[in-house]
Each structure stands twice: as structure tokens, then as C-alpha cells.
Amino acid sequence: MPEIRRTPELDGELVHDWRELIAEDPDGSWFAGPDWVLAWWRTLGAGRPGEVAVWRGPDGRAEAVLPLAAVRLRAHRRLPVEVPALTLLGTGPGAADHCGPAVRPHRRAEVAAWLAERSRRTTLWLPELDAAHGDLLPPGARPVTRSACPRADLADGPDRLGSRDFRAANRRAHRRLAAAGVSFHWLPPGTAEPELLDDLLRLHRLRREAAAGGASSFTADRLPLHRQLLRGAAPGRGPAFQVARHRDEVVGVLYGFRWADRFAYYQTGWDQRWAAESLGTALVDAAIRNCAAEGVRTFDFLRGREPYKYRFGAVDRTDTGWLLPRGPGGALLALKHRVRGGG
């Protein structure tokens, strides 16, 4: 049986072991590791009942970590009916992708059996579960949502991404921007100041307004999470930024997370006055090139099928939302997803 921790204040040795498990997994994700999960629990998930199940080996080191949270899910946005459920800790508000536990191969069957027992009387909702974790699902779990998460392979270098015409257009955009006084600066994990998040939020909001893109979930109430992530950053691990400046003014910010040989592109914002000069595309191009120079092999665009991602040669990986309904409330949730066409 695992040991259960019910606080985000875990000891440093366990946090280290958890990071190691994610780093050793070729499919390991920043969003499944302790930096994201525990920061989320302390901020957006503050006060939410949670538990971290830990399986240890003979030497006392963690060999599997499964973070879970008790939540209440709305059966319908117009009905005041909430269904108690068990979900992955760190998911929900804040938009995490490629979620799941950290498990060494020889522990997977044991973790799967424990999860099946743990959810025997409670609806289980596993959103944005990475494809690598399908073997951990309890019997009866149904796929109800799917999210395409395009990613670009940088193994052969950034000059092989996209078409020849697209690469040429990017070079021209960089020349135009440089001639206009725009410069690009890469800030790896541990080097950015918290004020840069305010610039990102401002530029993201202005971009959404100019594009008539509607409301965004990246709002000021998310900043406590990201400030905590900044505080926990270390070389090679955590928030990184591609910044564009026009003289002393920040006119573009691309924000994401460096982890092992991967970079997860999380959010962006840029001044629409530079739209004609393709500033948004140039920001992504600069970030890809800086990531490649630092040894990143996978540039993950995360969820969404926006066409520009595929122009960079990205290929889909799919996250799936799984539901194991229990009781009348679980049946309502299953019906909601069937009506939406998810499963």
C-alpha cells in the first residue's frame, strides 16, 4: 500500500525523487511533476482536499507518485447540481496538459490496481491524460474528450521545420523587425523578474481584444500560480521567456516551461501594432531557435489546432479525458459528455 500525503508541503527528498521519476520517463511532462502540481495546490487549488500517494522501493526512494484531488463537478452549467469526483491534482483552472502520475514500469500494475480500488465508490475524472498512461485506467473508464497537442521535433535543428517558403518568410520578418529596432531576448529558467508576467498579461489581453478572440482563461487571478513557479525555477527547469523589445518597451512575450529536453509553450502576448511585421510568428521562431541551441529536442505547442503550429512542422499528440462514472451523479456527467459529442 502507498503512503498518503495530504499537504503540498512535502519534504525535499520526496520532491527530488518525484522530479527524477518524471525526468527518467521519455513521456514525462512538466505538468505531471511536483513543481507544477504543488504550486497549483498552494494557489489555484488552495483549500482543496488533495492527496499524494507514494510508493517507495526497498531503498526508501519514491518509485511511483499519484497526486489526486477531491472535486465537485457541475453536471450542467445551467443546473445547480454538483457531482463529487476524484481527479488529478493540478488539473482544472490553469490549463495543464499531458497530465498523469509518475510511475516506474515495474510499479504500473500496482498503481493501476490501487487507483481502481480508490475510485470504486467515487466518480473518477482524469482530464488531459497523456497517452502513455492508458494502462493505468480502471475498468469501465470511458474516453469523453480528446485534445490535439501539436509538437515540433527539434532533433534535426530548427532549419528543417516547416516549408522552405515559410522559413524564408520568417527570415524576412526578423530582418524587418531588426531594422525597425525590435530585438529578441531569451530568458532561461531562473533569470526572469516577476514583473515580466505583468507585461505578458497586458499584452495577452490587448492581443485578444484586438483579435476579437473573446475571453481568455489567462487572467490576473492566475498570476499567484505563475509567480510561485518563477520562485521555484532553477537552471534547466521551470518558466522561460522569449521577449521582444522595441527600444526599452516590451512589445512581445512568449512564456513556457523548460523540462529535461522539452519546452512547453504555454502562453503569449504581443503588441498588435507589429502585426504587419509578423511579430507573433517571429516570437515563436526565436523561441524555437533558442530552445534548440540549449539542447531542447521537443517544442510542445500544447493543446489547440491553430494553423500556425503546423506551419512549424508540428505533429499531433493526443491527450484524452477519461470518465469513470459512479452513481446517478456520474451518470449525469456521462450524459453531459455524450450530448457534447465527446464520447
C-alpha positions in Angstrom: 0.0 0.0 0.0 1.2 3.5 -0.7 1.8 6.2 1.9 -0.5 9.2 1.6 0.5 12.8 2.0 -2.3 15.3 2.3 -0.4 18.6 2.2 1.6 20.4 -0.6 4.4 20.9 1.9 6.3 17.7 1.0 9.9 17.1 2.2 12.7 17.9 -0.2 13.8 14.3 -0.7 10.3 13.3 -1.9 10.1 16.3 -4.3 13.5 15.4 -5.6 12.5 11.7 -6.2 9.3 12.9 -7.9 11.3 15.1 -10.3 13.6 12.2 -11.1 10.7 9.9 -11.9 9.4 12.5 -14.4 12.9 13.1 -15.9 13.5 9.4 -16.4 10.2 9.0 -18.3 10.6 9.8 -22.0 6.9 10.9 -21.9 7.4 12.8 -18.6 5.6 16.2 -18.5 6.3 19.4 -16.6 2.6 19.4 -15.7 2.9 16.0 -14.0 5.8 17.0 -11.8 6.0 18.4 -8.3 6.9 22.0 -9.4 3.6 22.5 -11.2 1.3 20.3 -9.1 2.4 21.6 -5.7 2.5 25.3 -6.8 -1.0 24.8 -8.2 -2.2 23.2 -5.0 -0.9 26.1 -2.9 -2.5 28.7 -5.2 -5.4 27.9 -7.5 -6.2 24.8 -5.6 -5.8 26.3 -2.1 -8.1 24.6 0.4 -9.0 21.8 -2.0 -8.7 18.4 -0.4 -5.9 16.5 -2.0 -3.6 13.5 -1.5 -0.3 12.4 -2.9 0.0 8.6 -3.0 3.7 7.5 -2.8 5.1 4.0 -3.5 8.6 3.5 -2.2 11.3 1.0 -3.1 13.5 -1.0 -0.7 15.9 1.9 -0.5 13.2 4.3 0.6 13.2 6.2 -2.7 9.9 7.0 -4.4 9.1 4.7 -7.3 5.6 6.0 -8.1 3.7 9.2 -7.2 0.0 9.7 -7.9 -1.5 13.1 -7.0 -5.3 13.2 -6.6 -7.9 15.8 -5.6 -11.5 15.6 -4.4 -13.6 18.0 -6.5 -17.2 18.8 -7.2 -18.1 18.9 -10.9 -21.1 20.8 -12.4 -23.3 18.3 -14.2 -24.6 21.2 -16.4 -23.7 24.9 -16.4 -27.4 25.8 -16.0 -28.2 23.4 -13.3 -27.0 23.8 -9.6 -26.1 20.1 -9.5 -22.5 19.3 -8.4 -21.1 15.7 -8.6 -18.4 14.7 -6.2 -15.5 13.2 -8.1 -11.8 12.2 -7.8 -9.4 13.9 -10.3 -5.8 14.5 -10.9 -4.3 17.2 -8.6 -3.0 20.1 -10.7 -5.7 20.0 -13.4 -8.6 22.3 -14.0 -8.0 26.0 -13.7 -4.6 26.9 -15.1 -4.8 24.6 -18.1 -2.4 21.6 -17.6 -1.7 19.2 -20.5 -0.1 15.8 -20.6 -1.2 15.0 -17.0 -0.8 11.8 -15.1 1.2 10.0 -12.4 4.9 9.4 -12.3 5.4 5.6 -12.2 8.4 3.3 -12.8 7.5 0.4 -15.2 7.5 -2.3 -12.5 5.0 -0.4 -10.4 2.4 0.3 -13.0 0.2 -2.7 -12.4 0.2 -2.0 -8.6 -0.7 1.7 -9.1 -3.5 0.7 -11.6 -5.0 -1.7 -9.1 -4.8 0.8 -6.3 -6.5 3.5 -8.4 -9.3 1.1 -9.3 -9.9 0.4 -5.7 -9.6 4.1 -4.7 -12.3 5.0 -7.2 -14.6 2.1 -6.5 -17.3 4.3 -5.0 -16.4 7.7 -6.4 -16.7 9.1 -10.0 -13.2 9.3 -11.5 -12.4 12.2 -13.9 -9.0 12.2 -15.5 -8.7 15.2 -17.8 -5.9 15.7 -20.3 -4.4 12.4 -19.5 -1.2 11.7 -21.5 -1.5 8.8 -23.9 1.3 7.0 -22.1 -0.9 6.3 -19.1 -3.7 4.4 -20.7 -2.7 1.1 -18.9 -3.4 2.7 -15.5 -7.1 3.3 -16.2 -9.6 1.3 -14.1 -12.1 -1.0 -16.0 -15.1 0.9 -17.2 -13.4 4.3 -17.8 -14.6 5.9 -21.0 -12.8 8.4 -23.2 -15.0 11.5 -23.4 -12.7 14.3 -24.6 -9.7 14.5 -26.8 -7.2 17.3 -27.3 -4.7 17.6 -30.1 -1.4 18.8 -28.7 1.0 19.6 -31.7 4.7 19.3 -31.0 7.7 20.0 -33.2 10.8 17.7 -33.2 14.0 19.8 -33.0 16.4 16.8 -33.3 17.5 17.9 -36.7 17.6 21.6 -35.9 15.2 24.5 -36.4 16.2 25.0 -40.1 14.4 21.8 -41.0 11.0 22.9 -39.7 8.2 23.9 -42.0 8.4 24.6 -45.7 11.2 26.4 -47.4 8.9 29.4 -48.2 7.8 29.6 -44.6 11.4 29.6 -43.3 12.3 32.3 -45.8 9.3 34.4 -44.7 10.5 34.1 -41.1 13.9 35.3 -42.0 12.4 38.4 -43.8 10.3 39.1 -40.8 13.3 39.1 -38.5 15.2 41.5 -40.8 12.2 43.9 -40.9 11.8 43.8 -37.2 15.5 44.4 -36.6 15.5 47.3 -39.0 12.6 48.8 -37.0 14.5 48.5 -33.7 12.9 45.3 -32.3 15.3 43.0 -30.5 14.8 39.5 -29.1 16.0 38.2 -25.7 15.8 34.7 -24.3 15.4 34.3 -20.6 16.0 30.8 -19.4 14.6 29.4 -16.2 15.7 31.3 -13.1 16.5 34.6 -14.9 13.2 36.4 -15.3 11.7 39.0 -12.9 8.1 38.7 -11.7 7.2 42.0 -13.5 7.5 40.2 -16.8 4.3 38.3 -16.0 2.5 41.6 -15.8 3.8 42.5 -19.3 2.7 39.2 -20.6 -0.8 39.6 -19.1 -1.1 43.1 -20.5 0.0 42.1 -24.0 -2.1 38.9 -24.0 -5.2 40.9 -23.1 -4.6 43.5 -25.7 -4.0 40.9 -28.4 -7.2 39.1 -27.5 -9.1 42.3 -27.6 -7.7 43.4 -31.0 -8.3 39.9 -32.5 -11.9 39.8 -31.1 -10.9 36.4 -29.7 -13.2 36.6 -26.7 -12.4 36.0 -23.1 -9.2 34.2 -22.1 -8.6 32.0 -19.1 -5.2 33.6 -18.6 -6.3 36.4 -16.3 -4.9 38.2 -13.2 -6.3 35.6 -10.9 -3.8 33.1 -12.4 -0.7 35.2 -11.5 -0.2 33.8 -8.0 0.4 30.4 -9.5 2.9 31.7 -12.1 4.8 33.9 -9.6 5.2 30.8 -7.4 6.5 28.9 -10.4 9.0 31.6 -11.0 10.2 31.4 -7.4 10.8 27.7 -7.8 12.7 27.9 -11.1 16.2 26.5 -11.4 18.7 26.2 -14.2 17.2 23.9 -16.9 13.9 23.6 -15.0 10.8 25.9 -15.0 9.5 29.1 -16.6 11.4 30.5 -19.5 10.5 33.5 -21.7 11.2 34.8 -25.2 10.9 38.6 -25.0 10.7 41.1 -27.8 11.6 44.8 -27.1 11.3 47.9 -29.1 14.0 50.1 -27.5 13.0 50.0 -23.8 9.4 48.8 -24.3 8.4 45.2 -24.0 6.3 44.5 -27.1 6.1 40.7 -27.1 6.4 37.9 -24.6 6.2 34.1 -25.2 6.1 32.1 -21.9 6.6 28.4 -21.3 8.3 25.7 -19.3 11.6 24.1 -19.8 11.8 20.5 -18.5 14.6 18.0 -19.4 14.9 18.1 -23.2 11.4 19.6 -23.7 9.8 23.0 -23.8 6.1 23.5 -23.3 4.8 26.7 -24.9 2.1 27.9 -22.5 1.1 31.5 -23.3 1.9 34.6 -25.4 1.1 38.2 -25.9 2.4 40.8 -28.3 1.6 44.4 -29.4 -0.8 44.4 -32.4 1.0 47.5 -33.8 3.6 45.0 -35.0 1.2 42.5 -36.6 2.1 43.6 -40.2 5.7 42.7 -39.3 4.7 39.2 -38.2 5.9 39.7 -34.6 3.8 36.8 -33.2 5.4 34.3 -35.7 8.8 35.8 -35.1 8.5 35.3 -31.3 7.7 31.6 -31.8 10.6 31.2 -34.3 13.0 32.9 -32.0 11.9 30.7 -29.0 12.3 27.6 -31.1 15.8 28.6 -32.1 16.9 29.4 -28.6 15.4 26.2 -27.3 17.3 24.2 -29.9 20.5 26.0 -29.0 20.0 24.9 -25.4 19.5 21.2 -26.3 15.7 21.1 -26.3 14.6 18.3 -28.7 10.8 18.7 -28.4 9.0 22.1 -28.7 5.4 21.3 -27.4 2.7 23.8 -28.6 0.2 22.2 -26.1 -3.5 21.9 -26.8 -5.1 23.5 -29.8 -5.1 23.1 -33.6 -4.2 26.6 -34.5 -2.8 26.5 -38.1 0.4 28.4 -37.3 1.6 25.4 -35.2 1.6 23.1 -38.2 3.4 25.6 -40.3 6.3 25.0 -37.9 6.1 21.3 -38.7 4.3 20.3 -35.6 2.7 16.8 -35.4 -0.2 16.0 -33.1 0.0 14.1 -29.8 -3.4 13.5 -28.3 -4.4 13.9 -24.6 -7.7 12.2 -23.6 -10.2 13.0 -20.8 -11.4 9.8 -19.2 -14.5 9.4 -17.1 -15.4 6.5 -14.8 -19.0 7.4 -13.7 -20.4 6.2 -10.4 -23.9 6.5 -9.2 -26.6 9.0 -10.5 -24.2 11.9 -10.4 -21.7 10.1 -12.5 -24.4 9.1 -15.0 -25.3 12.9 -15.3 -21.7 13.7 -16.1 -21.5 10.9 -18.7 -24.7 12.2 -20.3 -23.3 15.7 -20.5 -20.3 14.5 -22.4 -22.4 12.4 -24.7 -24.5 15.4 -25.5 -21.3 17.4 -26.3 -20.2 14.6 -28.6 -17.1 13.7 -26.6 -17.8 10.1 -26.2 
